[in-house]
Amino acid sequence: MKPFGKTFYLALLLLFVFLFAGEGITRFLVYKGIIPKPTIGSNNPGLNIKLVYLDKIKDQTGKINCIFLGSSMVYNGIDPDAFSQEYYNISGRKVTCFNFGIAYLTGETAGKLAPILINRYQPDLFIFGTSARDYSEELGGNRDLIDDGWIKLKLGNWNLSGFAKENSLFYREYLSLLSYLNPETWKYIQEVLEFTTPNGQYKKIAQIATPIEVWTVINEKQLLEKDFRGYQQVLKQGKRNTQMIIVEIPVNKEYLSTYVNHSIDSYNNLFYFRATAMAEEKGIPFISTVSNNYYIPDDEWADMKHLNVKGAANFSVWLADKIWQLDQAGTISWGAQ
Amino acid sequence: MQIISWQFAVFVIVTLAVYYLLPRKSQNIWLLAASLGFLLTWNVFSVVTLLVSISINYFTGNRIWQNGVKKRGWFWFGVIVNVATLIFFRLETAGYLEKAIRAFLNLADPAGSFELLILLPIGFSYYCLQAISYLVDVAQKQCKPAGDLIDFALYMAYFPRMLSGPIERARTFLPALQTQRVVDNELIARGFTRIVIGLLRKVVIAGILSSYIPKDMFSAPANYSTLVLIFQMLLYAFWVYNDFAGYTSIVRGISDFLGIDLSPNFETPYFAHSFTDFWNRWHISLSHWLRDYIFFPFSRYLLRRKINPRSILYLAVPPLLTMLVSGLWHNFGAYMIFWGLLHGTFQSVEKLAARGKPAAKWEDKPVLRKTGNILLVFTGVVLTWIPFASGSLYRVWDYVKAVFTSTVKPEITTLWLIPLIAIIINFGLDLMHYRHNDELAVRRLPIFTQSALLAVAILAILISFLGSQTALASFVYQGF
């Protein structure tokens, strides 16, 4: 057998050569536009795509004024363009907004994402659109997002995976290749790309007439404390330069009566009163749709809990008016235009 | 503490650092302390069980030696205690014990009234076999009883092989503990290469394959097309092999750094040209244990009973019995008994078919015949993985039925490329091993090629670690 020392050191040297060559070639190809710049490579393709879009807007406009975070209810139900237009109409202020709705997002994951988005983009306004589903076992998903290395790194927990995702295009290209080779993931990515507007809204025009009985009823036991802790984390992110606002995202009135434990009282007692009290405790405005009697006609719903394009536009206009009222009351301080 | 974890890496580095500083005698004490510490990270119950087992077997071994060959009372006492304890834990983990107690106490309530919380102690089914082999070897004067309790305890508790073997023999392992260990450049080279190959198998190959085996593969086989079901079975065959061979290679590599050679467990099993040959290549330390303590004694017993060595009884029953015991060792479920009997049947049929025919040399056979034999055995082995993996006989039936009756349209996607690449890497590793009859055949290559392959392997391991969304830490054979 040959002496091993030489083999070992040569292997280490070659390892670094491979790593640097891979990184160098990837960066060159991306710089020349031969291959697209890879996304951040978290385990959630929706999140990756939204970050790319958000970065692009920031590069173009120099500033993101407001970010909407939430589940698919926000993803479908907020039209940032309609919001900005209405805000301009009533205040004369131009604001750039982005819809960061992620399908299946829960309170727990929102608690992790909110500080990352605020630190990265420093918006004037951060609007968390929430509903009882964000705190439920049954309707929540994507919970493994909190285990993602990049998310952990951004929250201050250094790890190699997160470091590589943050700094290595070579590694991110490899992750993109894996996504490409996985037909299910790739199909999902294609759908997100096709139906997500550059400002983050999901605009698939579909009317799903699913009977009310089919919609999941959140059971009292399904409401999770960890999601309320996540909500608490979101509330804590209200900082000097970023005003936090909570918005109750509406569900269809017919569904509201069964949504939580088959009664509106349960909805109020288990979710609404608790969420408003927590926001109040932190001095954060809570804009309610139910108590403001915000009416949504049937033709504005995609299904029982998702607004369609028209509904999203009208709701965003209504929301802009509500936020203007807060602006008038001196709650919001927009940065320089 | 899982073997694939940074905690274990730190544990090994600290153990090695102290180990190299100590004189030989103290090295064993340190290794024993480290081994018990390692076990303690799993649970206290496992440590207590191990210590009780060490005490009983050490004491029994000495009594057997003192009493001589004529008096076999202590020998049978030791064997029965070990076997009975293994059966007890197997019955408990299979749930039979709890069922029996419930029936005895006439407990109607299926849950809540009580729950047996006895776990299978970590590594018990492996060191229990080591204890039996020790007692047999001492009784047969093939080795002296361990004079030093520390050495014997280390033979039983040695941490690199604690979780899933290899199952060592006292006659080879104890002398290695009693001599000065020299960890030279060659041993370090071997150890390092073994660890890299092991990680490549476990983290890259098995890691990829496991993520492509759906969880409902056996519970809902009707959801898949025939082609996909067959492909998934192939993936399973390569996954279970690389998972276990990867583990063995890692722990053997670690043991090389300690200057202690652990037995090989795998010799390119999927290149086996007969089912008997397969068992000389797969989980070798277990199959050789079964051969020496079940197959040979039973065959000798039949000969003593004047059974014709060319009779069906002599040729068919010992393999069936041996493989039945092998199945029971894995688990007391009916599906594992079926798995064992299936392997036993294959071996029996093979022996009966070869009866009276002159044994042709494997090397002299034409290439096509050799390839045919290898493929036939591989197909048979893949079939036996169905009961092994399914967890119940009903599921075996559902799976086989789905293979023949599925109406789902087969979908060939790019997704299949990744596991195929993993299988090709496995094939490359095995082919080198097979051709050179050397698991470290990579070390025969020119230095630059060797270094380049090593660098690529480390890169692949690193990337797999980083990108893995699946739990890589545990090994399939830890469950036994």
Chai-1 contact restraints between the chains, C-beta under 6 A:
chainA,res_idxA,chainB,res_idxB,connection_type,confidence,min_distance_angstrom,max_distance_angstrom,comment,restraint_id
A,M1,B,R443,contact,1.0,0.0,6.0,A-B,restraint_1
A,F4,B,N185,contact,1.0,0.0,6.0,A-B,restraint_2
A,F4,B,A189,contact,1.0,0.0,6.0,A-B,restraint_3
A,K6,B,I447,contact,1.0,0.0,6.0,A-B,restraint_4
A,T7,B,I447,contact,1.0,0.0,6.0,A-B,restraint_5
A,T7,B,Q450,contact,1.0,0.0,6.0,A-B,restraint_6
A,T7,B,S451,contact,1.0,0.0,6.0,A-B,restraint_7
A,L10,B,S451,contact,1.0,0.0,6.0,A-B,restraint_8
A,A11,B,S451,contact,1.0,0.0,6.0,A-B,restraint_9
A,A11,B,L454,contact,1.0,0.0,6.0,A-B,restraint_10
A,A11,B,A455,contact,1.0,0.0,6.0,A-B,restraint_11
A,L14,B,S451,contact,1.0,0.0,6.0,A-B,restraint_12
A,L14,B,A452,contact,1.0,0.0,6.0,A-B,restraint_13
A,L14,B,A455,contact,1.0,0.0,6.0,A-B,restraint_14
A,L15,B,A455,contact,1.0,0.0,6.0,A-B,restraint_15
A,L15,B,I458,contact,1.0,0.0,6.0,A-B,restraint_16
A,F18,B,A455,contact,1.0,0.0,6.0,A-B,restraint_17
A,F18,B,L459,contact,1.0,0.0,6.0,A-B,restraint_18
A,N43,B,Q469,contact,1.0,0.0,6.0,A-B,restraint_19
A,S161,B,L466,contact,1.0,0.0,6.0,A-B,restraint_20
A,A164,B,L466,contact,1.0,0.0,6.0,A-B,restraint_21
A,L181,B,T414,contact,1.0,0.0,6.0,A-B,restraint_22
A,L181,B,I418,contact,1.0,0.0,6.0,A-B,restraint_23
A,N182,B,L415,contact,1.0,0.0,6.0,A-B,restraint_24
A,P183,B,T413,contact,1.0,0.0,6.0,A-B,restraint_25
A,P183,B,L415,contact,1.0,0.0,6.0,A-B,restraint_26
